[in-house]
Protein backbone atom coordinates (compact mmCIF):
# COMPACT_ATOMS: atom_id res chain seq x y z
CA UNK A 1 0.00 0.00 0.00
CA UNK A 2 1.24 3.50 -0.84
CA UNK A 3 2.98 5.13 2.14
CA UNK A 4 1.46 8.36 3.47
CA UNK A 5 3.28 10.76 5.79
CA UNK A 6 1.91 10.57 9.33
CA UNK A 7 0.81 13.80 11.01
CA UNK A 8 2.05 14.72 14.48
CA UNK A 9 -1.55 14.44 15.79
CA UNK A 10 -1.97 10.94 14.37
CA UNK A 11 1.41 9.91 15.79
CA UNK A 12 0.29 10.95 19.24
CA UNK A 13 -2.95 8.97 18.99
CA UNK A 14 -1.71 5.79 17.34
CA UNK A 15 -1.24 2.90 19.78
CA UNK A 16 -0.72 -0.82 19.75
CA UNK A 17 -2.92 -3.01 21.93
CA UNK A 18 -1.21 -6.03 23.46
CA UNK A 19 -2.56 -8.72 25.74
CA UNK A 20 -1.75 -6.75 28.88
CA UNK A 21 -3.46 -3.53 27.82
CA UNK A 22 -2.69 -0.33 25.94
CA UNK A 23 0.98 0.48 25.37
CA UNK A 24 2.81 2.99 23.16
CA UNK A 25 3.67 1.50 19.79
CA UNK A 26 7.17 2.56 18.80
CA UNK A 27 7.40 -0.49 16.52
CA UNK A 28 4.39 0.65 14.43
CA UNK A 29 5.95 1.83 11.18
CA UNK A 30 5.06 5.17 9.65
CA UNK A 31 3.88 3.41 6.49
CA UNK A 32 1.60 0.94 8.31
CA UNK A 33 -1.68 0.57 6.36
CA UNK A 34 -3.62 1.29 9.55
CA UNK A 35 -1.55 4.35 10.33
CA UNK A 36 -2.02 5.71 6.80
CA UNK A 37 -5.81 5.73 6.80
CA UNK A 38 -7.54 9.04 6.07
CA UNK A 39 -11.12 10.20 5.74
CA UNK A 40 -12.44 10.88 2.22
CA UNK A 41 -11.44 14.18 0.67
CA UNK A 42 -14.13 16.75 1.30
CA UNK A 43 -15.67 14.94 4.28
CA UNK A 44 -15.84 17.22 7.29
CA UNK A 45 -14.28 15.49 10.25
CA UNK A 46 -11.08 14.05 11.65
CA UNK A 47 -9.62 10.73 12.65
CA UNK A 48 -9.12 10.72 16.41
CA UNK A 49 -7.39 7.41 16.87
CA UNK A 50 -5.79 4.58 14.95
CA UNK A 51 -4.84 1.34 16.65
CA UNK A 52 -3.53 -2.01 15.64
CA UNK A 53 -5.21 -4.36 18.11
CA UNK A 54 -3.63 -7.73 18.65
CA UNK A 55 -5.68 -10.93 18.78
CA UNK A 56 -7.33 -11.85 22.06
CA UNK A 57 -9.11 -9.73 24.62
CA UNK A 58 -9.81 -6.04 24.08
CA UNK A 59 -11.50 -3.48 26.32
CA UNK A 60 -12.60 -0.29 24.58
CA UNK A 61 -12.65 2.93 26.58
CA UNK A 62 -15.80 2.89 28.68
CA UNK A 63 -16.91 -0.48 27.34
CA UNK A 64 -16.95 -4.06 28.59
CA UNK A 65 -14.08 -6.41 27.83
CA UNK A 66 -14.46 -8.33 24.57
CA UNK A 67 -12.96 -11.79 24.28
CA UNK A 68 -11.56 -13.88 21.46
CA UNK A 69 -11.12 -11.16 18.85
CA UNK A 70 -8.90 -11.54 15.81
CA UNK A 71 -6.24 -8.88 15.23
CA UNK A 72 -7.65 -5.73 13.65
CA UNK A 73 -7.10 -2.12 12.75
CA UNK A 74 -9.33 0.15 14.82
CA UNK A 75 -10.19 3.62 13.53
CA UNK A 76 -12.05 6.17 15.67
CA UNK A 77 -13.31 9.30 13.93
CA UNK A 78 -15.55 12.32 14.46
CA UNK A 79 -17.70 13.54 11.56
CA UNK A 80 -19.22 17.02 11.22
CA UNK A 81 -21.48 17.14 8.15
CA UNK A 82 -23.01 20.33 9.60
CA UNK A 83 -21.47 22.58 12.26
CA UNK A 84 -23.77 21.23 14.99
CA UNK A 85 -22.85 17.61 14.27
CA UNK A 86 -20.40 15.58 16.30
CA UNK A 87 -20.89 12.05 15.02
CA UNK A 88 -18.48 9.52 16.48
CA UNK A 89 -17.78 6.35 14.52
CA UNK A 90 -15.59 3.30 14.88
CA UNK A 91 -14.42 1.15 11.98
CA UNK A 92 -12.82 -2.22 12.70
CA UNK A 93 -10.81 -3.85 9.92
CA UNK A 94 -9.54 -7.43 10.33
CA UNK A 95 -5.82 -7.80 9.61
CA UNK A 96 -6.32 -11.28 8.18
CA UNK A 97 -9.23 -13.39 7.00
CA UNK A 98 -11.34 -10.51 5.69
CA UNK A 99 -14.43 -11.95 4.00
CA UNK A 100 -14.50 -9.09 1.46
CA UNK A 101 -17.69 -7.71 2.95
CA UNK A 102 -18.59 -4.60 4.94
CA UNK A 103 -21.11 -4.69 7.81
CA UNK A 104 -22.78 -1.70 9.46
CA UNK A 105 -24.29 -2.47 12.87
CA UNK A 106 -27.18 -0.75 14.64
CA UNK A 107 -28.01 0.77 17.99
CA UNK A 108 -30.84 0.62 20.52
CA UNK A 109 -33.09 3.18 22.19
CA UNK A 110 -31.78 6.72 21.85
CA UNK A 111 -28.51 5.15 20.74
CA UNK A 112 -25.83 7.40 22.21
CA UNK A 113 -22.95 4.91 22.16
CA UNK A 114 -20.85 2.70 19.93
CA UNK A 115 -22.22 -0.87 19.68
CA UNK A 116 -19.04 -2.67 20.70
CA UNK A 117 -20.56 -6.13 21.12
CA UNK A 118 -22.03 -5.97 17.60
CA UNK A 119 -18.69 -4.77 16.22
CA UNK A 120 -16.97 -7.72 17.90
CA UNK A 121 -19.48 -10.19 16.46
CA UNK A 122 -19.03 -8.81 12.96
CA UNK A 123 -15.25 -8.88 13.28
CA UNK A 124 -15.27 -12.52 14.39
CA UNK A 125 -17.30 -13.36 11.28
CA UNK A 126 -14.63 -11.78 9.07
CA UNK A 127 -16.40 -8.52 8.24
CA UNK A 128 -14.92 -5.07 8.13
CA UNK A 129 -17.48 -3.44 10.39
CA UNK A 130 -18.58 -0.03 11.66
CA UNK A 131 -20.79 1.56 14.32
CA UNK A 132 -21.81 5.11 15.26
CA UNK A 133 -23.03 6.85 18.40
CA UNK A 134 -25.60 8.60 16.12
CA UNK A 135 -24.28 12.03 17.01
CA UNK A 136 -24.57 12.21 20.79
CA UNK A 137 -23.53 10.50 24.01
CA UNK A 138 -25.81 8.74 26.48
CA UNK A 139 -29.15 7.00 26.32
CA UNK A 140 -31.45 9.94 26.99
CA UNK A 141 -33.29 12.10 24.48
CA UNK A 142 -32.03 15.23 26.22
CA UNK A 143 -29.50 15.81 23.42
CA UNK A 144 -32.40 16.81 21.14
CA UNK A 145 -33.59 19.79 23.20
CA UNK A 146 -33.26 22.79 20.90
CA UNK A 147 -30.96 20.84 18.56
CA UNK A 148 -32.88 19.97 15.35
CA UNK A 149 -29.70 19.08 13.46
CA UNK A 150 -28.79 16.53 16.10
CA UNK A 151 -32.27 15.01 15.72
CA UNK A 152 -31.52 14.61 11.99
CA UNK A 153 -28.18 13.00 12.84
CA UNK A 154 -29.95 10.56 15.14
CA UNK A 155 -32.76 9.95 12.67
CA UNK A 156 -30.68 8.99 9.64
CA UNK A 157 -27.67 11.17 8.83
CA UNK A 158 -25.17 9.62 11.25
CA UNK A 159 -25.57 6.13 9.77
CA UNK A 160 -25.23 7.45 6.21
CA UNK A 161 -22.11 9.48 7.03
CA UNK A 162 -20.60 6.53 8.91
CA UNK A 163 -21.27 4.24 5.96
CA UNK A 164 -19.56 6.54 3.46
CA UNK A 165 -16.51 7.01 5.68
CA UNK A 166 -16.25 3.30 6.47
CA UNK A 167 -16.46 2.20 2.84
CA UNK A 168 -13.70 4.65 2.00
CA UNK A 169 -11.48 3.31 4.81
CA UNK A 170 -12.13 -0.26 3.65
CA UNK A 171 -10.97 0.64 0.14
CA UNK A 172 -7.83 2.30 1.49
CA UNK A 173 -6.94 -0.50 3.86
CA UNK A 174 -7.47 -3.46 1.54
CA UNK A 175 -6.78 -1.59 -1.71
CA UNK A 176 -10.14 -2.73 -3.04
CA UNK A 177 -13.77 -2.05 -2.25
CA UNK A 178 -15.90 -4.42 -0.25
CA UNK A 179 -17.65 -6.90 -2.53
CA UNK A 180 -20.94 -6.37 -0.68
CA UNK A 181 -22.22 -4.06 2.06
CA UNK A 182 -24.66 -5.33 4.69
CA UNK A 183 -26.55 -3.84 7.61
CA UNK A 184 -27.64 -5.68 10.76
CA UNK A 185 -29.62 -4.08 13.56
CA UNK A 186 -32.56 -4.60 15.89
CA UNK A 187 -34.93 -2.14 17.56
CA UNK A 188 -33.53 1.34 16.83
CA UNK A 189 -31.02 -0.54 14.66
CA UNK A 190 -33.87 -2.05 12.65
CA UNK A 191 -35.27 1.44 12.16
CA UNK A 192 -31.84 2.64 11.02
CA UNK A 193 -31.73 -0.14 8.44
CA UNK A 194 -35.12 0.82 7.03
CA UNK A 195 -34.08 4.48 6.89
CA UNK A 196 -31.05 3.42 4.85
CA UNK A 197 -33.18 1.48 2.37
CA UNK A 198 -35.66 4.35 2.08
CA UNK A 199 -33.27 7.32 1.90
CA UNK A 200 -29.93 5.94 0.71
CA UNK A 201 -30.61 2.85 -1.42
CA UNK A 202 -27.01 2.78 -2.63
CA UNK A 203 -25.52 2.37 0.85
CA UNK A 204 -26.30 -1.31 1.44
CA UNK A 205 -26.83 -4.37 -0.74
CA UNK A 206 -28.62 -6.24 2.02
CA UNK A 207 -30.31 -5.17 5.25
CA UNK A 208 -31.46 -7.10 8.31
CA UNK A 209 -34.01 -4.97 10.18
CA UNK A 210 -35.10 -6.63 13.41
CA UNK A 211 -38.04 -5.40 15.53
CA UNK A 212 -37.72 -2.01 13.84
CA UNK A 213 -38.88 1.05 15.75
CA UNK A 214 -40.17 2.32 12.42
CA UNK A 215 -43.24 4.04 13.90
CA UNK A 216 -41.17 5.76 16.57
CA UNK A 217 -43.71 8.49 17.24
CA UNK A 218 -46.63 6.04 17.23
CA UNK A 219 -44.87 3.83 19.76
CA UNK A 220 -44.28 6.87 21.99
CA UNK A 221 -47.94 7.88 21.72
CA UNK A 222 -49.15 4.34 22.46
CA UNK A 223 -46.92 3.98 25.51
CA UNK A 224 -48.16 7.26 26.99
CA UNK A 225 -51.77 6.38 26.16
CA UNK A 226 -51.35 3.09 28.05
CA UNK A 227 -49.60 4.84 30.95
CA UNK A 228 -52.63 7.11 31.31
CA UNK A 229 -55.00 4.12 31.32
CA UNK A 230 -52.92 2.35 33.98
CA UNK A 231 -53.24 5.38 36.24
CA UNK A 232 -56.85 6.23 35.55
CA UNK A 233 -57.94 4.88 38.94
CA UNK A 234 -56.24 3.50 42.01
CA UNK A 235 -56.92 -0.09 40.93
CA UNK A 236 -56.18 0.24 37.19
CA UNK A 237 -52.49 -0.74 37.34
CA UNK A 238 -51.51 -4.26 36.29
CA UNK A 239 -49.31 -5.90 38.89
CA UNK A 240 -47.46 -9.18 38.43
CA UNK A 241 -50.48 -11.23 39.50
CA UNK A 242 -52.71 -9.46 36.98
CA UNK A 243 -50.17 -9.98 34.20
CA UNK A 244 -49.94 -13.68 35.03
CA UNK A 245 -53.74 -13.92 34.96
CA UNK A 246 -53.89 -12.21 31.58
CA UNK A 247 -51.19 -14.38 30.10
CA UNK A 248 -52.90 -17.56 31.32
CA UNK A 249 -56.19 -16.37 29.85
CA UNK A 250 -54.64 -15.53 26.47
CA UNK A 251 -52.91 -18.92 26.27
CA UNK A 252 -56.08 -20.75 27.21
CA UNK A 253 -57.90 -18.98 24.41
CA UNK A 254 -55.32 -19.26 21.61
CA UNK A 255 -52.24 -21.37 22.40
CA UNK A 256 -53.56 -24.57 20.79
CA UNK A 257 -54.75 -22.87 17.59
CA UNK A 258 -51.60 -24.04 15.76
CA UNK A 259 -52.29 -27.67 16.70
CA UNK A 260 -50.23 -27.89 19.88
CA UNK A 261 -50.36 -26.32 23.35
CA UNK A 262 -46.75 -25.25 23.89
CA UNK A 263 -46.97 -21.95 25.76
CA UNK A 264 -46.70 -19.91 22.54
CA UNK A 265 -49.39 -18.26 20.41
CA UNK A 266 -48.29 -18.79 16.81
CA UNK A 267 -50.66 -16.32 15.14
CA UNK A 268 -51.67 -13.58 17.61
CA UNK A 269 -53.57 -11.35 15.13
CA UNK A 270 -56.13 -14.13 14.76
CA UNK A 271 -56.40 -14.69 18.53
CA UNK A 272 -59.84 -13.67 19.75
CA UNK A 273 -59.27 -13.00 23.44
CA UNK A 274 -61.24 -10.47 25.47
CA UNK A 275 -59.77 -9.77 28.92
CA UNK A 276 -63.33 -9.08 30.09
CA UNK A 277 -63.75 -12.84 30.63
CA UNK A 278 -61.28 -12.47 33.51
CA UNK A 279 -63.20 -9.72 35.31
CA UNK A 280 -63.97 -10.55 38.90
CA UNK A 281 -67.48 -11.86 39.22
CA UNK A 282 -67.80 -12.68 35.51
CA UNK A 283 -66.69 -16.28 35.74
CA UNK A 284 -66.06 -16.93 39.40
CA UNK A 285 -62.32 -17.48 38.86
CA UNK A 286 -60.00 -17.21 41.85
CA UNK A 287 -57.55 -15.15 39.81
CA UNK A 288 -59.41 -12.23 38.32
CA UNK A 289 -59.14 -8.59 37.28
CA UNK A 290 -60.92 -5.51 38.51
CA UNK A 291 -63.02 -3.63 35.93
CA UNK A 292 -60.34 -0.94 35.82
CA UNK A 293 -57.63 -3.55 35.14
CA UNK A 294 -59.73 -4.98 32.33
CA UNK A 295 -59.92 -1.48 30.85
CA UNK A 296 -56.14 -1.12 31.08
CA UNK A 297 -55.61 -4.49 29.36
CA UNK A 298 -58.02 -3.52 26.58
CA UNK A 299 -56.08 -0.26 26.13
CA UNK A 300 -52.85 -2.22 25.67
CA UNK A 301 -54.36 -4.64 23.14
CA UNK A 302 -56.13 -1.87 21.22
CA UNK A 303 -54.92 -0.15 18.05
CA UNK A 304 -56.44 3.34 17.93
CA UNK A 305 -56.38 5.34 14.72
CA UNK A 306 -54.13 8.37 14.44
CA UNK A 307 -56.69 11.13 13.81
CA UNK A 308 -54.38 12.92 11.38
CA UNK A 309 -53.41 9.99 9.15
CA UNK A 310 -56.20 7.43 9.47
CA UNK A 311 -53.55 4.76 10.13
CA UNK A 312 -53.88 2.62 13.22
CA UNK A 313 -51.12 2.76 15.81
CA UNK A 314 -50.95 -0.90 16.71
CA UNK A 315 -51.03 -2.11 20.30
CA UNK A 316 -49.47 -5.19 21.88
CA UNK A 317 -50.66 -8.74 21.22
CA UNK A 318 -51.93 -11.72 23.22
CA UNK A 319 -48.97 -13.71 24.49
CA UNK A 320 -46.81 -10.68 25.32
CA UNK A 321 -48.32 -9.98 28.75
CA UNK A 322 -45.26 -11.07 30.72
CA UNK A 323 -43.39 -7.99 29.51
CA UNK A 324 -46.11 -5.39 29.88
CA UNK A 325 -44.38 -3.62 32.75
CA UNK A 326 -42.42 -1.85 29.99
CA UNK A 327 -45.50 0.14 28.98
CA UNK A 328 -47.69 -0.20 32.07
CA UNK A 329 -45.10 -0.27 34.82
CA UNK A 330 -44.55 2.00 37.78
CA UNK A 331 -43.24 4.79 35.55
CA UNK A 332 -44.21 5.61 31.96
CA UNK A 333 -41.95 4.21 29.23
CA UNK A 334 -38.83 6.40 29.38
CA UNK A 335 -38.15 6.58 25.65
CA UNK A 336 -41.70 7.81 25.05
CA UNK A 337 -41.45 10.47 27.74
CA UNK A 338 -38.10 11.67 26.37
CA UNK A 339 -39.44 11.89 22.83
CA UNK A 340 -42.34 14.13 23.81
CA UNK A 341 -40.40 16.10 26.40
CA UNK A 342 -37.31 16.94 24.36
CA UNK A 343 -38.45 16.68 20.74
CA UNK A 344 -42.20 17.17 20.40
CA UNK A 345 -42.76 19.70 23.21
CA UNK A 346 -39.21 21.03 23.56
CA UNK A 347 -39.75 21.51 27.29
CA UNK A 348 -37.52 19.80 29.83
CA UNK A 349 -40.25 20.23 32.45
CA UNK A 350 -43.05 18.67 30.40
CA UNK A 351 -44.94 15.95 32.28
CA UNK A 352 -46.58 12.90 30.68
CA UNK A 353 -49.76 13.62 32.66
CA UNK A 354 -50.33 16.41 30.09
CA UNK A 355 -50.40 13.92 27.19
CA UNK A 356 -53.57 13.88 25.08
CA UNK A 357 -53.67 11.18 22.40
CA UNK A 358 -56.05 12.90 19.98
CA UNK A 359 -54.02 16.08 20.08
CA UNK A 360 -50.46 14.86 20.57
CA UNK A 361 -50.23 11.72 18.41
CA UNK A 362 -50.91 13.70 15.21
CA UNK A 363 -48.59 16.49 16.38
CA UNK A 364 -45.72 14.07 16.96
CA UNK A 365 -46.03 12.46 13.54
CA UNK A 366 -46.43 15.69 11.57
CA UNK A 367 -43.49 17.26 13.38
CA UNK A 368 -41.28 14.26 12.74
CA UNK A 369 -42.03 14.01 8.99
CA UNK A 370 -40.14 10.68 8.82
CA UNK A 371 -36.98 12.14 10.35
CA UNK A 372 -36.93 9.40 12.99
CA UNK A 373 -39.91 7.39 11.76
CA UNK A 374 -39.08 5.04 8.90
CA UNK A 375 -42.54 4.69 7.38
CA UNK A 376 -41.89 5.47 3.71
CA UNK A 377 -43.09 2.39 1.77
CA UNK A 378 -41.41 3.39 -1.50
CA UNK A 379 -38.48 0.97 -1.71
CA UNK A 380 -38.37 0.93 -5.50
CA UNK A 381 -34.91 2.47 -5.78
CA UNK A 382 -33.49 -0.04 -3.28
CA UNK A 383 -35.16 -2.94 -5.07
CA UNK A 384 -34.08 -1.74 -8.54
CA UNK A 385 -30.41 -1.86 -7.63
CA UNK A 386 -30.83 -5.42 -6.33
CA UNK A 387 -31.12 -4.62 -2.62
CA UNK A 388 -32.54 -7.30 -0.33
CA UNK A 389 -34.34 -6.64 2.94
CA UNK A 390 -35.04 -9.18 5.68
CA UNK A 391 -37.29 -7.84 8.42
CA UNK A 392 -38.18 -9.80 11.56
CA UNK A 393 -40.20 -9.14 14.69
CA UNK A 394 -41.25 -11.12 17.78
CA UNK A 395 -45.00 -11.49 18.21
CA UNK A 396 -44.52 -11.15 22.01
CA UNK A 397 -42.54 -7.91 21.78
CA UNK A 398 -43.68 -5.69 24.71
CA UNK A 399 -41.67 -2.61 23.68
CA UNK A 400 -42.32 -2.08 19.97
CA UNK A 401 -45.66 -3.27 18.70
CA UNK A 402 -45.08 -6.25 16.39
CA UNK A 403 -48.14 -5.16 14.43
CA UNK A 404 -46.10 -2.30 12.97
CA UNK A 405 -43.98 -4.74 10.94
CA UNK A 406 -46.73 -6.48 8.92
CA UNK A 407 -48.44 -3.10 8.62
CA UNK A 408 -45.30 -1.69 6.99
CA UNK A 409 -44.77 -4.78 4.82
CA UNK A 410 -48.31 -4.53 3.50
CA UNK A 411 -47.82 -0.81 2.80
CA UNK A 412 -44.79 -1.71 0.68
CA UNK A 413 -46.87 -4.25 -1.24
CA UNK A 414 -49.53 -1.61 -1.82
CA UNK A 415 -46.94 0.93 -2.99
CA UNK A 416 -45.17 -1.51 -5.32
CA UNK A 417 -48.46 -2.98 -6.49
CA UNK A 418 -47.52 -6.67 -6.43
CA UNK A 419 -46.88 -9.13 -3.60
CA UNK A 420 -44.74 -11.28 -5.90
CA UNK A 421 -42.61 -8.28 -6.85
CA UNK A 422 -42.06 -7.41 -3.19
CA UNK A 423 -41.18 -11.00 -2.29
CA UNK A 424 -38.30 -10.84 -4.76
CA UNK A 425 -36.62 -8.25 -2.55
CA UNK A 426 -38.30 -8.06 0.88
CA UNK A 427 -39.18 -10.83 3.32
CA UNK A 428 -40.74 -10.49 6.76
CA UNK A 429 -40.41 -13.16 9.45
CA UNK A 430 -42.67 -12.92 12.49
CA UNK A 431 -41.33 -14.91 15.47
CA UNK A 432 -43.97 -16.56 17.69
CA UNK A 433 -43.30 -16.10 21.40
CA UNK A 434 -40.21 -13.90 21.00
CA UNK A 435 -39.98 -10.72 23.07
CA UNK A 436 -38.02 -7.61 22.08
CA UNK A 437 -35.18 -8.75 19.77
CA UNK A 438 -34.69 -11.87 21.95
CA UNK A 439 -36.14 -13.67 24.96
CA UNK A 440 -39.63 -14.92 25.63
CA UNK A 441 -40.99 -18.45 25.39
CA UNK A 442 -40.52 -18.87 21.66
CA UNK A 443 -37.56 -19.99 19.56
CA UNK A 444 -35.62 -16.72 19.72
CA UNK A 445 -32.16 -17.81 18.50
CA UNK A 446 -31.57 -17.50 14.75
CA UNK A 447 -29.11 -15.93 12.32
CA UNK A 448 -30.46 -13.81 9.50
CA UNK A 449 -27.07 -12.77 8.07
CA UNK A 450 -26.30 -16.07 6.26
CA UNK A 451 -29.81 -16.03 4.81
CA UNK A 452 -29.25 -12.47 3.62
CA UNK A 453 -25.88 -13.31 2.07
CA UNK A 454 -27.38 -16.30 0.25
CA UNK A 455 -30.12 -14.07 -1.11
CA UNK A 456 -27.86 -11.20 -2.22
CA UNK A 457 -24.97 -13.28 -3.53
CA UNK A 458 -26.64 -16.46 -4.75
CA UNK A 459 -30.19 -15.41 -5.43
CA UNK A 460 -31.63 -17.87 -2.90
CA UNK A 461 -34.63 -16.19 -1.28
CA UNK A 462 -35.37 -17.39 2.28
CA UNK A 463 -38.74 -19.13 2.65
CA UNK A 464 -37.98 -20.40 6.15
CA UNK A 465 -35.28 -19.63 8.72
CA UNK A 466 -34.34 -22.20 11.39
CA UNK A 467 -34.73 -21.03 14.98
CA UNK A 468 -34.07 -22.59 18.36
CA UNK A 469 -34.74 -21.97 22.02
CA UNK A 470 -32.08 -22.55 24.65
CA UNK A 471 -32.74 -23.22 28.32
CA UNK A 472 -29.97 -23.79 30.88
CA UNK A 473 -27.35 -23.99 28.17
CA UNK A 474 -29.06 -26.53 25.96
CA UNK A 475 -31.40 -26.40 22.98
CA UNK A 476 -34.83 -27.60 24.10
CA UNK A 477 -36.94 -26.50 21.12
CA UNK A 478 -36.55 -25.79 17.41
CA UNK A 479 -39.01 -24.12 15.08
CA UNK A 480 -39.20 -22.88 11.51
CA UNK A 481 -39.66 -19.13 11.08
CA UNK A 482 -42.05 -18.61 8.18
CA UNK A 483 -41.98 -15.89 5.57
CA UNK A 484 -45.01 -13.66 6.20
CA UNK A 485 -47.91 -14.13 5.90
CA UNK A 486 -47.36 -17.88 6.42
CA UNK A 487 -47.45 -19.20 10.00
CA UNK A 488 -46.08 -22.40 11.58
CA UNK A 489 -48.63 -25.21 11.97
CA UNK A 490 -48.01 -28.38 13.96
CA UNK A 491 -48.49 -31.53 11.87
CA UNK A 492 -47.31 -34.54 13.85
CA UNK A 493 -44.38 -35.84 15.88
CA UNK A 494 -42.26 -34.23 18.59
CA UNK A 495 -43.76 -30.82 19.36
CA UNK A 496 -40.29 -29.45 20.22
CA UNK A 497 -38.82 -30.38 16.83
CA UNK A 498 -38.98 -28.05 13.83
CA UNK A 499 -39.59 -31.03 11.55
CA UNK A 500 -43.02 -31.44 13.10
CA UNK A 501 -44.20 -28.09 11.73
CA UNK A 502 -45.08 -26.70 8.32
CA UNK A 503 -45.46 -23.13 7.16
CA UNK A 504 -49.06 -22.63 6.05
CA UNK A 505 -51.15 -19.67 5.01
CA UNK A 506 -53.52 -18.49 7.78
C-alpha angles and dihedrals in degrees: 000000000000112000117241124196112253118233121231089245092053091047090056093050101041114101140166119230115216131180093271096052140271117344134167111269110222089156092060104107122229090239095051109138090232092049092050097056117124136179117255116281110266095021111126109232145064140246108247101185142010121191137174103214117201122224118277131041123005131181115196118210107281093000136104121267114271119211135209099015123162117234113280147167111248120203122188117190142169119219126200110186088163126019093256093053124101104169114175118203137178124204119192118197120188113231092214137014096032108175092213091248135111122218127195114198129206140230138227135236113344086346104216098158144059113267097234097169091053091047089052092050092050092047092052088053090055099256128138096232141188141193136183136204086224092240104303143057127246136026100270128097090229090105089072097061105119091343109107093165091057089052088056090049090052093043099054117314099083093057092047093049091046091051094052093048093045094050089051092051090048090054092049096046099046097027089235137068123259111269091226136006121217136183126209124182143135132209106353084005090058089051090050090053092052091048088054092052092046100043106022108028091169095060099076136027093200134019133195108199111184123191089339118207086218095145092049095159093044091052090051091050093047093049092051091045089054092045089056091050092050090055099040092106136005092261099041097092118102111230125190093274092052092049091051090050092050094048092050090050093049092049092048090053101044116006096096095047091100091055100267136066102227105143092265131099105218098194110025097173088066093046110113103202124150114191087210088085087069096054113125111262094018097093106002093245119161091225108054145146132243116241089254091053090050088053091051092050091050089051090054094048093044127098108206120195120251101241092217099050106024089230118127118241099220122230130210124290138237109275096039097083095109090070100043094111085083091071102019101034131120092287129032116263104285098218090054093049091048092050094054095037099049105023112024099034100021090213121122089201096052113129125211089229085076092060116122115185098206092050104032104039092062091042092054094050097045091047092050096049090188093306091127098004114081099203102129106122095193103107095151095116091050092047094046093059090051098261118163125207126196113188124184136178137176115241089217095053107141096186106048116029108248088211089074091069100058088039090058093042091053090048089056090051090050092049095047092041099223133071091204091053091051093048089059089066111013130050128177123202118193113200116215113224097003118132125207107333090321142003131056129102097295132086097282102165115091140126119231097177097077089047090051093048091050090051097047098039104030104023093240107144114208114244094169134012121205115238134181140191122222125203123180092350098309136093108250100167139026128192139174116244107219128217107249132291090026118089132200115263124190112236109171142309132046108005091211094056122088090218089069092065136071130196108243135172113257 
